[in-house]
């Protein structure tokens, strides 16, 4: 089975706790396509986010996030490269699917499993996943200042939409 994500119908939102308030923001999906073999558990493909698309609604904070934390001039993309899948896609029902792979940010690779709830709808698919990124432990700059302290982790929510195609066993 192969899934091609629709960038216009997909979103990546994030929430960062802070001492005085919570920061909410979003990123744009650049591209996404994956293939799965639920019998063997093999998966491949990529989910790619445009790192420079990150916005929180405050221009100065967004500029600082892109320049100092995400270093988008050097690392314009954030990606997830799946290698294993667990679970199966039920027809016209919600299915829990675990997708293991490598999350790449700032040129570093971090192994993780994303837990998705996926709905198959007449050849279309929607999927949602919530997960935590320990961005400071992963080497990203802590954006805290003298007066503003932020959490060492960021919460991420992926809402993805795309189309499903069946592939034969002869295809890679």
VOKOL-862872 format. One record per residue (C-alpha): x negated, y, z; residue in one letter. Coordinates in pm, whole numbers, m for minus. Layout:
N
{atom {X; Y; Z}; 'a'};
...
END
This chain:
172
{atom {0; 0; 0}; 'x'};
{atom {m121; 352; m75}; 'x'};
{atom {1; 682; 68}; 'x'};
{atom {m57; 1021; m93}; 'x'};
{atom {11; 1313; 138}; 'x'};
{atom {185; 1629; 24}; 'x'};
{atom {m15; 1929; 152}; 'x'};
{atom {281; 2166; 120}; 'x'};
{atom {504; 1943; 336}; 'x'};
{atom {242; 1853; 598}; 'x'};
{atom {116; 2052; 896}; 'x'};
{atom {m152; 2037; 1161}; 'x'};
{atom {m75; 2229; 1481}; 'x'};
{atom {m295; 2272; 1785}; 'x'};
{atom {m254; 2388; 2142}; 'x'};
{atom {m537; 2509; 2364}; 'x'};
{atom {m469; 2572; 2731}; 'x'};
{atom {m616; 2886; 2882}; 'x'};
{atom {m616; 3051; 3226}; 'x'};
{atom {m387; 3339; 3128}; 'x'};
{atom {m190; 3188; 2842}; 'x'};
{atom {m171; 2897; 2599}; 'x'};
{atom {m307; 2941; 2248}; 'x'};
{atom {m99; 2790; 1965}; 'x'};
{atom {m229; 2765; 1612}; 'x'};
{atom {m228; 2569; 1290}; 'x'};
{atom {m442; 2443; 1005}; 'x'};
{atom {m355; 2352; 646}; 'x'};
{atom {m394; 2007; 502}; 'x'};
{atom {m630; 2027; 205}; 'x'};
{atom {m571; 1673; 76}; 'x'};
{atom {m488; 1328; 197}; 'x'};
{atom {m468; 983; 47}; 'x'};
{atom {m506; 645; 212}; 'x'};
{atom {m471; 280; 127}; 'x'};
{atom {m386; m1; 368}; 'x'};
{atom {m372; m377; 376}; 'x'};
{atom {m157; m461; 678}; 'x'};
{atom {m237; m832; 641}; 'x'};
{atom {m614; m786; 678}; 'x'};
{atom {m607; m457; 872}; 'x'};
{atom {m839; m290; 620}; 'x'};
{atom {m780; 80; 550}; 'x'};
{atom {m955; 351; 351}; 'x'};
{atom {m912; 700; 218}; 'x'};
{atom {m925; 1040; 381}; 'x'};
{atom {m725; 1314; 550}; 'x'};
{atom {m898; 1649; 493}; 'x'};
{atom {m816; 1977; 666}; 'x'};
{atom {m931; 2318; 547}; 'x'};
{atom {m1125; 2440; 854}; 'x'};
{atom {m1111; 2802; 737}; 'x'};
{atom {m729; 2793; 734}; 'x'};
{atom {m710; 2791; 1115}; 'x'};
{atom {m485; 3066; 1251}; 'x'};
{atom {m350; 3158; 1593}; 'x'};
{atom {m181; 3487; 1511}; 'x'};
{atom {m458; 3713; 1643}; 'x'};
{atom {m701; 3812; 1365}; 'x'};
{atom {m1007; 3879; 1587}; 'x'};
{atom {m963; 3550; 1773}; 'x'};
{atom {m915; 3362; 1444}; 'x'};
{atom {m1230; 3517; 1297}; 'x'};
{atom {m1430; 3420; 1610}; 'x'};
{atom {m1284; 3065; 1604}; 'x'};
{atom {m1380; 3013; 1240}; 'x'};
{atom {m1726; 3174; 1269}; 'x'};
{atom {m1849; 3068; 1615}; 'x'};
{atom {m1657; 2752; 1709}; 'x'};
{atom {m1582; 2579; 1377}; 'x'};
{atom {m1873; 2728; 1180}; 'x'};
{atom {m1664; 2716; 864}; 'x'};
{atom {m1940; 2868; 648}; 'x'};
{atom {m2147; 2553; 709}; 'x'};
{atom {m1862; 2303; 765}; 'x'};
{atom {m1558; 2402; 555}; 'x'};
{atom {m1371; 2074; 613}; 'x'};
{atom {m1255; 1863; 904}; 'x'};
{atom {m1168; 1507; 809}; 'x'};
{atom {m1042; 1173; 929}; 'x'};
{atom {m1161; 864; 742}; 'x'};
{atom {m951; 557; 828}; 'x'};
{atom {m1107; 210; 826}; 'x'};
{atom {m853; m12; 1008}; 'x'};
{atom {m478; m21; 1047}; 'x'};
{atom {m258; m205; 1295}; 'x'};
{atom {118; m234; 1257}; 'x'};
{atom {345; m259; 959}; 'x'};
{atom {581; m28; 778}; 'x'};
{atom {944; m124; 825}; 'x'};
{atom {1193; m41; 548}; 'x'};
{atom {1409; 260; 639}; 'x'};
{atom {1307; 257; 1006}; 'x'};
{atom {1055; 420; 1232}; 'x'};
{atom {735; 216; 1269}; 'x'};
{atom {445; 260; 1512}; 'x'};
{atom {116; 238; 1322}; 'x'};
{atom {m234; 274; 1467}; 'x'};
{atom {m498; 410; 1235}; 'x'};
{atom {m859; 367; 1345}; 'x'};
{atom {m1138; 561; 1180}; 'x'};
{atom {m1391; 838; 1202}; 'x'};
{atom {m1305; 1200; 1280}; 'x'};
{atom {m1565; 1434; 1126}; 'x'};
{atom {m1617; 1786; 1253}; 'x'};
{atom {m1927; 2010; 1242}; 'x'};
{atom {m2106; 1734; 1054}; 'x'};
{atom {m2070; 1489; 1345}; 'x'};
{atom {m1875; 1163; 1338}; 'x'};
{atom {m1644; 1056; 1623}; 'x'};
{atom {m1470; 719; 1627}; 'x'};
{atom {m1104; 731; 1731}; 'x'};
{atom {m762; 575; 1684}; 'x'};
{atom {m463; 787; 1585}; 'x'};
{atom {m120; 657; 1687}; 'x'};
{atom {144; 745; 1428}; 'x'};
{atom {521; 708; 1421}; 'x'};
{atom {599; 656; 1053}; 'x'};
{atom {934; 662; 876}; 'x'};
{atom {974; 501; 534}; 'x'};
{atom {1247; 673; 329}; 'x'};
{atom {1304; 549; m27}; 'x'};
{atom {942; 570; m138}; 'x'};
{atom {869; 873; 75}; 'x'};
{atom {703; 867; 412}; 'x'};
{atom {685; 1099; 710}; 'x'};
{atom {445; 1048; 997}; 'x'};
{atom {369; 1216; 1328}; 'x'};
{atom {71; 1182; 1558}; 'x'};
{atom {m28; 1362; 1877}; 'x'};
{atom {m382; 1334; 2009}; 'x'};
{atom {m646; 1512; 2215}; 'x'};
{atom {m985; 1626; 2093}; 'x'};
{atom {m1257; 1678; 2357}; 'x'};
{atom {m1411; 1950; 2142}; 'x'};
{atom {m1668; 2069; 2395}; 'x'};
{atom {m1791; 1712; 2458}; 'x'};
{atom {m1813; 1679; 2079}; 'x'};
{atom {m2054; 1971; 2058}; 'x'};
{atom {m1828; 2259; 1958}; 'x'};
{atom {m1890; 2593; 2123}; 'x'};
{atom {m1681; 2674; 2431}; 'x'};
{atom {m1484; 2991; 2344}; 'x'};
{atom {m1437; 3084; 2711}; 'x'};
{atom {m1544; 3432; 2816}; 'x'};
{atom {m1614; 3589; 3153}; 'x'};
{atom {m1244; 3667; 3203}; 'x'};
{atom {m1076; 3403; 2988}; 'x'};
{atom {m1132; 3035; 3062}; 'x'};
{atom {m997; 2775; 2818}; 'x'};
{atom {m947; 2401; 2840}; 'x'};
{atom {m1229; 2166; 2734}; 'x'};
{atom {m981; 1976; 2517}; 'x'};
{atom {m740; 2076; 2242}; 'x'};
{atom {m408; 1904; 2171}; 'x'};
{atom {m337; 1832; 1804}; 'x'};
{atom {m9; 1738; 1634}; 'x'};
{atom {m2; 1611; 1276}; 'x'};
{atom {327; 1610; 1087}; 'x'};
{atom {263; 1457; 747}; 'x'};
{atom {482; 1384; 448}; 'x'};
{atom {396; 1197; 133}; 'x'};
{atom {478; 922; m108}; 'x'};
{atom {418; 547; m92}; 'x'};
{atom {292; 328; m373}; 'x'};
{atom {241; m46; m366}; 'x'};
{atom {m94; m159; m499}; 'x'};
{atom {m187; m505; m616}; 'x'};
{atom {m449; m717; m442}; 'x'};
{atom {m670; m676; m748}; 'x'};
{atom {m717; m304; m682}; 'x'};
{atom {m996; m187; m446}; 'x'};
END
